[in-house]
């Protein structure tokens, strides 16, 4: 029988006998995946402890499946809550946009003796100028856009951002120009087409009269939209057109509105006015009571 070989444990430094190359006592222990790669053996105490540590940290397949299930369940509960948390932030940003427009409108009125700015649509320079800027002639989704010609631009500088809740990425959305233009509507009754703009000094209760609001319209008559494939688009005024609702209630079924006195609030859709051609876009009428000046 081979004489035992004296070795020193690389972990604890203790001397111990190894019976290799005959059958060593350590062959009766489980094989470790990694035990001091640079040494050839551990003492009985260290090797037994190493085996126990390795067994204690191992996961069974059942334990792993349970852990994955718990993580998936928690993710399913948390993700909707995180998504809902984004909606109020979008609404706050939208309200800030409307207030910036309102401040610009107040300065415009001061410089023009209280007279409201025109809605626009006036032909000019191979296009038309609206209250928010110039749109060139041409097919839908290809026309150039220049916000610097809008009535309020001199009071805003670089202009106002778009509403973050307006779904420009939707496959049902159609651009009016080559780029996004404006997704807020101007109160039609403050500057009716073919009529002199209203003087704000004649508004008895400016806190009750809307200036601008979330707006959109369903289009079925301009390519790529059609009667069989309706699409929604940016819209630039708000009124109670009986055929084409144009308020958009995109903030938890409410529309953000800024009033002539500068304060902002949310409004609900007039019951029964939802445009059923694209019901998920929440397009309908704003109350007539906040649109008519007096």
N, C-alpha and C positions, 0 to 999 in steps of 0.2 A: 504494500500500500504506500502511496506517495506521502512523504512527510508534509505536514501543514506548512504553508508559507506565511511568514510574518509580514503584515502590511500596516500602513498608517492611514487612518480614515481622513480623507481630504476635508471633511466637514468639521469634525470635532477634534481631530488630532490623536485620537486613541489608537493604541496598537490592538490588532486582532489577528486571528488565524484564518487564513483562506485555504480551503482544501483543493483548490484548482491545481492541476488540470483534472483531478478526479471529480466526482459529483460534489459540487459546493452547496452548502446549506442555503445560499441565496436563490438557488434555482426553484425552491419551493414557494417563493414569493412572486406576486404578479410582476410582469415586466413593466418598467416605468418608461413613459414616452421620452423623458429627458431627465437624466440624473448626472449632473456634473460631467459634461461631455469630455472634459480633459482628464478625468480620472477613470480607472478601470474597476473600482469597487468601493463600496461604503461598508462601514462596520454594521453589525446586526441592528443596533439601536437606531442609527441614522437611516438605514435603508427601510426599516419597519416604519419609522415616522414619515419618511418620504412617500411610501406607499399609502399610508393613511391620509396624508394631505391631498394626494392626487385623487383618491376616491372621494374625499369630502367636497371638492370643487367641481366634480363632474356633474353634468346635467343628463338626466334620462330624457328619452324622446318625449315622454308624456309631459315632463316638467317644461320642456322647451315649447311644446304645443300650447300648454296652458299659459305660459308667459306671452307668447305671440297673440293668443286670443285676448288677453287682458289689454295689451297694448292697442290692438285693433279696436276694442270696445271703447277705450279712452279717447282714441283719435276720432271715432265716430261721434262721441259726445262733445268734444272740444271744437272740431272744425266748424260745425254750424254756428256755434257761439262766436267764434272768431270772425266768421263771415258777417254775422249780424252786427258785430262791432264796427265793421267798416262803413255800414250804411249811415249811421249818425255823422261820421266824419265827412262823408261825401255831402250830406245835407248842410253841414256847417260851412264847407267850402263854397257850396252853391249860394248860400245866404250872403257870404262875404262878397262874392261876385256881384250879386244884385245890389248890395249896398255901395259898391264902387260905382256902378252905373248910376245909382241914385245921387251920389255926391256930384258926379259929372253933370247930371241933369240939373241939379240945383244951381251950379255955377253957370250953366247955359242960360237958365231962366233969368238969373241976375243980370247977365250981359245983354239980354234981349227983352228987358222990361216985362218979364213974366210970361212971355209968349212961348208955348211949347215948341219943341223941335218937330219938323215934319216927319211923317212916316217914310216918305220917299217913293222909290220906284220911278224916279224921273230919269228919262233917257239922257245919257251923257257919256261922251268919249267911248263909243262902241260898247256901251253897257248901260247900267242903271245904278244910281246912287240911292242907297237906303239909309236909314238912321244909324246903322252899324258899320257901313262901308259900301264900297263899290263892287259890283259883280259884273264881269264882262259878258258879252254875248256868246252864244254857242250852245252846244248840247249839254244837257245835265251831266254832272260829274266831270266836266272838262273845262268849265269856265274859270277864268282867273278871278282872284279875289284880292281886294286891297282895303284893309280896315282904316287906313289913314284918311280916307275921304268921308268917313262917317261924321255925323253932326257932333258927337260927343268925344271924338278922338282927341281934339286939342286939350281937353280937360282930363284925359286919362293917360296920355303918353303912349305906352306900348299896348294899350287896350286891356281888355278883361279876359281872364281865362274862360274856358268852356266848363260847363257843368260836369263834374266827374261821374255823375249818375246817368248821364245820357249815353246810351249804349251804341257808340260808334262802331263797335266790333260786330254788331249783330248782322247776320246774313239777310235780315229783313230791312236793313237801313239803306237809304239812298242819299248820296251827297247832292247838294244843290250846286256846288262849285267843285273845282279840282281838289280843294282842301276844305276841312270844316270851317264854317263861317260863324254862326251864332245860334245858340239853342235857347234863347230867351225871346219872348214876344212882347211887343210894345202895345199898350192899351190903345186900340183902334179909335176909341171915342175921344181921346185927347187930341188927335190930329186926323180927323176923317179925310180920306182922299177927296180931292176936288172941292174942299172947303177950307176956309182960313183956320190955321191952328188955334186951339183954344188958349185963352190967357189964364194962367194958373191963379191969378188974383180973383177970378170969378168962381173958383171952386170953394164952396162953403165949408166942406169937411174933408180936407186933404188926407186926413188919417183914414178915411173910409174909401178912398179912390185908388185903385191899383195903378201903378206906373208900368211895371214889368213883371213877368211871371214865367215859370217853366212852360215851354211851349213845344209843340210838335204837331204834325199833321200826317194823316194817311194819304198816300198818293197812289192812284190807279190809272193815271192818264199820261204819265211821262216815262219813257223808257229809262231804265230797265223795268220799271213798275208797269203793271197792266191790270185790267179788271179781274183777271183770274190769278194774278200774283201781286197782291197789294204790298206796298212797302211804306215805311214811315220815313219822314224827313224833318230836317230843321224847319221851323216856321217862325215868322218874324213879327206877327201881331197876334193879339188875343181879342176875341169878340164872341158873340153868340151866333155865328153863322149857322143857320139851321141845317145846312147840308154837310158842313165840314167842321167838326169839333177841333179845337186847336190848343186847349190847355193839356199839359201832360203831368200826370200825378205820379211822378217817378220816385218819390221819396216815401216809401211805405204807404202808397196810395194817397199821397198828399202832394200838392204843388206848393213850392216856395213862391211867395209874392212879396215885392217891395212896393210900398205905398208912396203917395206923393209927398207925405211929410217926412219920408226917409226911414220909417220903421219897417221891419220885415215880419212876416207871419206865414203860417201854412193854411191852405184852404183845401176843403174836400170837393170832390167832383159833384156836380149837380146830379141827383139821382136820375137814372134812366138815360144819361147822355153818353155812356161808354160807347166808343166806336167799336162795334163788334167785328169789323173786318180784321183787326189786329188787337184782340182784347188784352193780350198780355202786355201791350205797350201802355196801357192805362191812359188813353187819350180821350178826353171828354170836355165838357164845358166848365168854365169857372162861373161862379154865381154872377148874374147880371148886376146884382146890387153893388158889387165892388168895381164894376167897369164903368157904369154911367156916372159922369162927373157930378151931377146934382140930382 
